[in-house]
Amino acid sequence: MNRFIRLFVIGSLLLSLTVASLFAQSTHKLDPSTFDQSAAACTDFYQYVNGGWMKANPIPPAFPSWSLGNILNERNRDLLHEILEAAAKNTAAKREAANKRLATITRVAWMSRRSKPMA
């Protein structure tokens, strides 16, 4: 029983240290470059805090709103499109190479049968 308690305590300590190190590495910080310095923080705090981001990321005409989630969604869609296009080209190239190999093998087999005398 003593051994079980020791192992439990050691495991708990390791787990807590791991969780603490993960939270210590958090990179969530305020980025002053996204602030709108032209707006007064005391009169329009929303514009002051979000104005720089809104200027850098205007709402596209096709969307009623625009946020970081939309940006990530669009980037993921573009990345998936590129991956699928590359896979389609690769598949087409492989299919063409396989067809050429098959044609060559068929031609060689046909020529080898043709050159043998019939029994």
C-alpha positions, 0 to 999 in steps of 0.5 A: 500500500505504501508503494502505491501511495508513493507512485500516486504522489510522484505521478501527481507531481509530474502531472502538475509540473507538466500542466504548470509548464504548459500554462507558463508557455502560453503566448497570449499577449496584447499586441499594441500594434493592433491598437488604433492610436488615432482613437481616444481610449477614454471616449471609444475604447472599442475602436482604440482596441480593435481599430488596427485589426479592423483596418488590417482585415476589412470585411470582404463583400461576400461576408456579413461579418469577418473574424479570426475564425473566418480567416482561419477557415479561409486559410484551411480551405485554401490549403486543402484545395492546394493539397487536393490539387497536388494529389490529383496531379500526382494521381494523374501522373501515376496513372499515365506512367502505369498505363505506359508501363502496361502498354510496354509490358503488353507489347513485349509479351505480344512480341515474344509470343509472335516470335515463337513458332507455333507448336 
